[in-house]
Amino acid sequence: MTDPLRIDIISDVMCPWCIIGYRQLAQALEDTGVAHEIHWHPFELNPEMPAEGQNMREHIAEKYGSTPEQSEQSRQQMTKLGADLGFSFNFAEDMRMHNTFNTHQLLHWAETQGRKHDLKMALFDAHFTHRRNLSDDGVLADVAGEIGLDRDEAAAVLADQRFAAAVREVEGFWTQQGIRGVPAMVFNRKHLVTGAQGVENYSNVLRQLTNETV
């Protein structure tokens, strides 16, 4: 019996392409039936972002030079892609980009409870579908509690920053590996695929890695 395919995914819950890419990969995994194990890793799109965050459209314009028309076109494209994959983007003018260092600390803690993947999915949903403020530690603790984790413990993890150094270490590791953007997916610790590649392309990658014929 061969070992399951290891897939390391470096991502940020502020990144819409991260959830799109994951959903595409998940569909490809289902279609191909490849045995796998997924490991999530932290990446901060905006580590210098202040606690209050920034209007998302303004942020995109400043960071990438996008016009309002380009931004709207991108949102429509992502909304359609998400809908096709069973994920609801609910963009609005007042949506904000948040600093996610505390979010990654909470995810690190959730991994010790065997619930990192579940919390990751819940945080994507909280941000993009329900437009909840992930800069607010109370909201983060609420999301953890809503999936069955101990809300009080989650709040304590955020308050005392017990996993701050561990998260910085993991972030540093992936930066040293050359990761500069997300989503970044590493298959079997050696094959890097970046961006949301689409279900068909992911399926082809999976078949190649498992020596299956197309």
N, C-alpha and C positions, 0 to 999 in steps of 0.2 A: 504494500500500500504506500503510495507516494504521499509526501507531506503536503498539506494545503498550501496554496500560493500565498505568500506573505505580501500584503499591500500596505505600504506606509503612505498615509495621506497627510500632507502638510497644508494647513488651511486656516482661515479666519472666518468666524461667523458673520463678519461684516461683508464678506465677499459673495455676491450673488452667483458668480460663476463657480464658486466652490460647491454650492448645493446643486447647481445644475450638473456640474461634472460628476459629482458623487451619484446623483440619480441616474445619469447615463451609464456610469460604471455598474451600478447595482442592477440595472436592466440587462446589461451585457453579461454580468455574472449569472443572472437567472437564465438568460437565453442559452448560454453555453454550458451551464451546470458545473462550472469549475469550482472545486473545493477551495476555500480561501479563508484567510483571517485578515481583518482590517485593523490597523493601528493608526489612530489619529495623533497628530502632532501640532504644536502651536506655531502660529505665525501672526505677527501684528502688521496689518496693512499700514497703520498710522500710529506708531509708538509714541509720537510726540503730541498726539491729539489731547487737548485738555479734557478734564472730567466732564464738562458740559457738552462736549461734542460739537458738531458743526452741521448745518443744513446740508443734506446729502447732495443736492443739485449744485449748491455753491462749492462744495468740496470737490466734486468731479470737475467743475469748470476750472477751479484753481490748479488742481493736480494734473489734469490731462488736457486742458484747453478746450474742452468740449463746449459747443454752443448749446443753448436751450433746445434747439431742434434736434441736434445729435443726441442729446441726453434723453429726450422723449422717445426718439426712435429706438435707442438702446433699451429703454425700459419696456417698450412694447415688444421688442424681440425677446427679452428675457421672460416677460410675462407669458408669451406664447410657448416658449421652450419649457418653462416651468409647468404650465398647464398640461402639456403633452406628457410630462413625466409625473403628473400627480402632485405637483407642488404649487401652492398659490402665492404668487407675489401680489402684494397689495400696496403698491407704491402710492405716495401722496406728497404734496408739496412740502409738508412739514416734517418729512422723514429726516432723521439725523444719522450722521456717521459717529460712532462712539469709539473710545479707547477700549481695547479688549483685554488688557493685561489681567484684570480681575476675573474676567470670563475664563481665560485660560487657566487661571489658578483653580477655579471651581471645577473645570473639566479634569484637571490633574487629580483633584480630590475624588471626583466621581470615578476615576479609573481604579482607585483603591477600593471602591465599592462594587466594581464590576459593571458600572453603568455609564461609562464614558460615551459610548456610541449613542445611547438613549438620550443623554443630556445634550449631546451635540445636535441631534436632530430637533430636540425641543427648543434649543436656542435659535437655530435657523428659523424655525416656525415662529417663535416669539418675536424675532426682529422683523422678518420680511412679510409675514402674514398678518400679525397682530400689532405691529409697530410699537412694541413695548421698549422701554428705555433700558437698554443693557448697560448703561453707565451707572444705573441705580443698583446698589448692592442688595437692596430690599427686593427688587424685581428679580435679580439673579437667584436669590435664596427662594423666592416664591416659585420660580420655574423648577428649581431642584425639588422642592416639596411636592409640586404637582405631578412629578413622575415617580413619586414614592420614596425619594431620598429624605433624610432628616433635615428639615428646614433650619432648625436651630443650629445644627452642626455646620450646615452650609454657611449660615450667617457668621458663625465663629471663624470658619476658614477664611472668609473674606476680611473679617475684622482684624485678625492677628497676622494675616499675610504669611502663614506658615509654609506655603509652597512657592513663595516668590522666587527664591534662589533656584529652586528646582526647575521652574518654568524658564527662567532666564538661561539656565544651562542648556536646556533642550533647544530653545530658540537659537542660542549661539551655535549649537552643533549643526543645525540645518543651514544656518547662514554660512558656516564654514564649508559646508558641502556645496555651496554655490547657489542655494535656493534664494531667489530674489523676487519671485512672484508666485502667486497661488491661483488655482490649485496646482500642487505638484504631487505626483503619485510615483512612488518608487516600487517597482515589482521585483520581488526576490532580492531586495537590497542592491540591485545593480542596474535595473532598466528604468530610466526616468521618462515620464510622460507628463507634459505640462499643459495647462489649459483644459477647457471642456471640449473633448475631442469628438463627442457624438457616440451613440450606441454602437454603430457599425464599426467604427475605428477601434473602440475598446474591445469589441468582440474579436476583431482580428488580432489585436495584441494578445488577448487571453489565449486564443487558439495557438498562436505562435509559441507562446511561453509554455504551453502544455503539450506541444508537439502534435496538436490535432490538425487534421486537414480541413481546409475551408470547404 
